[in-house]
């Protein structure tokens, strides 16, 4: 058996093999629209010319093909003749694109092929099997050289976020993105971006002109890259580095930050270093956030922060020390009978002193069993 990278002249062999194996093993359980959609892709010669296609050949016969989209790190087609399945042909083909200069490969597997991809090191990124535009059921999967706990969650409007055991998200991210409410013309930056949830929510809900996401932790940065790739997002730039060193290309209209809530050396730290960094002021403090915001905001630009209510005084002092005047405050609690668990603060660079305290936001409805109307709006629950 020989493995080689094909050229345009070999494309008909790839098309014939894909057609044969798909119809034999997958098409029999697929709706006509799904079959038609798949075959329209396979017989789109211009699309296939953009892919790197590798062929397995034995006795002058093509016994397997693998088509790889280098632009998206996506495995587009992967088929082996029935009589050669289980004999290592697929593994040999897969070795042609690993190791590679990128850390991951994605694939939309058929239900039948899931065990095969798992044997190669892929794992599912969704709990439910979605349908493509043609009604073809598939399993989104990922192969990653370094991280084995990544998965995707849908934020709606075709935006997917990559999450892991260290970098996930909570209600506070939704509340801060809504509190900040950037305009379409705004240049926006999210500090301590983590999984990128606040930046992605602002992209989904408000479509600002440009979004920057600054994050120091390598795994979180990789997750954001995967989210942007999976969601096909533009006008979104990920900055891998320390916010203390960040200098925007031009002055910003808005900076958001969901910073570490706890002062360093206070409270119990998580065994996972990444989680401790997200919760404690190990890599940055409120003063670092406000000083960086001072350097990067335009006059009148806004800094929006969420934190625990006990840090409110620290936030306001740090803002004022950096010529950012606190202008708006809103407390968040479960219901009218419980104390606030979160505070949202907006400051404006160079503004005069005048603080607006907004009505308290309750997350629970009247019966405490469902979300309040405002939380339903924020979560986009009908």
N, C-alpha and C positions, 0 to 999 in steps of 0.2 A: 504493500500500500504506500502511495506517495501523497503528500499534502502540498498543495501549491496555491499561490494567490492568482486568481484568474484575471482575465481582461474582458473587454466588451464581447469578444467573439464567443466567450464561454457562457454568457448570460442565458441563452436558450436552454443549456443543460441544467442550469439552476432552476429555471422556470418549470421545466418538465418534472424535475425531481420533487419540487415543492408541491406542484399540482398533484402528483401521484400519491405522495405520503399524506398530504392534508386530507384529500378526499377519502383515503382508505381508513385513516385513524381518527380524524377529527370531524370531517365534514358529515359523517353519518349521524352525528349527534348535534348538528348545527342547523339553524334555520336558513332557508334559501338566501335571505338578505345578508346573513353573516358570511356565507360561502361566496356570494358575489362580491362582497366588500374585500375579502381576503384575496381572491383571484385578481381583482382589479389592481390591487397593490403589487402582486407578484408579476403581473404582465405589464406594469408601467415601466418600460425600459429606461426612461429618463431618470426615474427614481432609483432604480437598481444600479445605474451607472455611477451614482454618487456614493455607493456603498463599497466597502472592502469585502470582496467575496472570496472565501477560501474553499477549495475543493479537495475532497478525498477521492482518490482514483485507484482502482485495482483492476488488473486485466483489461485495460483500456475502457473501463466503465466507471462512470461517476457514481459513487456509492454514498456520498454525503456532502452537504454544503453548509457553510456558516456565513451569514452576511452581517457585517458590523458597521454601524453608523458612528464614525469617529467624532462627528460634531456633537453628538449627544451622549457618547459613550453607551450606546444602546445596541443590544443584540436584536437585529430585526428579523432574521430568518435563521432557522437551525433545524435541518432535517437529515435523517439517515435512512437509507433503504431498509425496508422491513427485515430482510434476511441478515443484515449486518448489525442490527440493533443489539446492544448488550455485549459487543465485542471490542469496545474501546475506541471506536471510530469517532464518536462525538467528543470524547476526552482529547483525542489527538487534534481535532479541529479547534477545540476551545483553547488548547495550549498555544495556538498561533496568535491569540490576542492577549495572553497573559504570560509573563509579566508585561505591563505596559506603562506608559508615562502618567496615566491617571489612576486614581485609587479605586475606582468603582466601575461596574457595568450594570446596567438595568436591562430587564427583559419583561415582556408581557407574555407569560406562559399560558398555554392551554391547560385546562384542568388535568388532562391525561399526562402532560409532560412535567407536572410539578415534581414528582419524585426524581426524575432525571436531573432537573436543575438543582435540586437539593443535594444530589450526590456530587455535583460539581462545586458546591459551596455557596449557592444562592439561597436566600431565604425570603419568605413573603413579607411584603411591607404593608399589607392590608388584611384585616380580619374577614372582610366580605369580598366576594368576587364581583367586580363591576362589569358592566357591559360597554363595549365600544359603540361608536356611532352606528354600526351596522347590526347591533344586537349580538355580537360575538362575545361570549363570556371569557374572561381572562384573569390571570393572577399576576398582579404587579410584584416583581421580585428584584432583589439587588444582590450583587456580589461585591463585597468590599474587602480590600486587602488588609485593613486595619481594624475596622469596627464591625461588630457582629450583632449589635442590638438596635439597629436603626429601623424605624418604621415611619409610615406617612399617615397623616390625618388630614381630612378634607376640611378646609375653611369655607368652602362654597365659592361660587364664581370661578371655578377651575383653578383655584389656588390650593396647593398642597403644602403642608409643613412637615418637615422631617424632625422626628423626636427620638430621644434616647432616654436611657435610665438617668443620666445626669442632667440633660437639657430638655426639659418639658415646658409646660406653661400652665398658668392658673387664671382665675377670674381677674386678678389685678391687672393683667395685660390687656384684657378687653376693656376694663374701666379706664385705664390710662389712654389707650388709643382713642376712645370716644371722648374723653375729657379734652384731649389735645386738639382734635378735629382740624387738621390742616386744610388749607385752601388748595384748589387746583394749581394755583400759580406758585405755591410754596416750594422752596428747597428745604428738605427736612433731613434730620439725622437722628438716629436712635442710638444712644450710648448703652453699654452693658447689654448688648442685644440678645445674647444667649442663643436660643433657637431661632431668633428672628421674628418671633410672634408679633410684637408690637409693630415693627416695620411692615410685616405682611398684612396685618389688619388695616393699617393706614393705607396701604396700597389698594386693598380690596374695597374699603369703604369710602375713601376720599380721593384717590388717584392724584396725589401731589405731583408737581413737575418732576422732582427728583428725590430719591430716598437713598441715604447713606446709612449703613448699619455697622457700628464699630464694636468689635468683640476681640478679647485678648486670648480666649481659650481655643486651642486648635480644633478640638472636636466640634464645638459649637459653630465655628467658622465653616467646617466641612458640611455640617448639617444645613446651614444656610445656603451654601452652594448647591446642594442637592435640591433644596426647596425651590430655588430660583430656576434650576434646570427643569425640574419636574413640572413646574407651573408655567414655564415659558414666559417669564417676566422680563420686561425691559425697564429702563430708567430706575435701576436698583443696583447700587454699588456696595459691595461688601469690603469693609476695611479690617484687615487682620492686624491688630496691634493694640497698643496701650492708648486709651483716650487722653492720657496726659500728654502724649506726643502728637495727637491728631491735629491737623491743620486743614480745614476745609478749603476746597478749590476757590470758593468765593463765600462771602458771608451768608449765613443761613437765616431763614425765617423762623424756624422752629427746631428745637432739640427736645427729645423725650428721653427719659431715663427711669428705668425700674431698677434702682441700685441695690446693692447689698443692704439689708435692713439692720443688721446687727453690727455694733462697734466691734472691732477686732479685740480678741482676748476677753470677750464676754459671751456667756452662754455655751452650751455644749455644741461641739462641731461634728459634722457628719464624717463618717469614715471615708467617704468619697471626697477627694480633694476638690474636684470640680464643683460639687454641691456646696462645700464650705466656702469656696471662692465666691459663689453666687449669693450666699447668705450673709457672709461676714466681710467687713471692710479690710480684706487681706491685700487685694491688688489695687483698690481705689477707695477713696472716702468721699463723703458729700462735698468737702472742700475741693477735692480734685475735680469732681463733676462740675461744680459751679465755676471754678477757675477756667476749665476748658470751654465751658459754655460762654463765658465772658470773652474769650479769644475768638470764638467762631460765630457768635450771633451778630447780626446787623443791629443797628440802633433801633429799638422797638421790637426786636426779635424776642421770641418767647422760649422759656425753659419750663417744661412740664414734668413734674416728678411725682411718683407715688411712693408711699412709705408707711410704716407703722405710725399711729398718732403720737406715740411718745417721742418720735424724732422730729416733730413739727417745729419746735424751737430751733433745733440744729439746722433744719432746712432754711428757715427764714433768716437766721443769722448768717449762714454761709452765702445765701443769695445776696443779701445786702452788702456783705463784705466784698462782693465782686460786681457791684453796680447793677445788680439784677433785683428789681423791686418786686416783692410779693404782691400780686394783684388779685388773685382769686384762690379760694380754698373751698374744698368740698369734702365732707366726711362721709364714710361709707359704713353702714352697719347692716346686720341681718334684718332687723325689724325695729320699731320704735322702742322696744323694751330692752334692747341690748346695746352695749357700749360700742362705739365705732372700732372697727378692726383695721381700717385703712384711711389714709388721708391723701387727697389729690391737691397738689399745689402748682399754681402757675405764676411765674415771675416774668417781668419784661425788662429788657436791658435799657437802662437810662431813663426809666419812667419815674413819674412823681409818685409820692406815697398816697395810696388809697387802696384799702383791701376790701374786696367783696367776698362775704361768706355766703355761699350758695346753699339752698335747701339740702338737707341730708338725703343721701341716696340709700334706699332700702333694697336689698337683694331678694328678700322673700315677699311673697304675696300675703294677703290678709290671713289666709288659713295656714301660713308657714309651710305648706306642702308643695308649693310651686313658686316659680319666679314672679317677682313684681312686674308690672307692666313695663317699667323702665328697663329692667334687666332683659325682658323679652325683646325689647327694641334693640338693646345693645348686642344681645346674642343672635339677633335676627331670627327669633322664633315667632312663627305666625300664630 
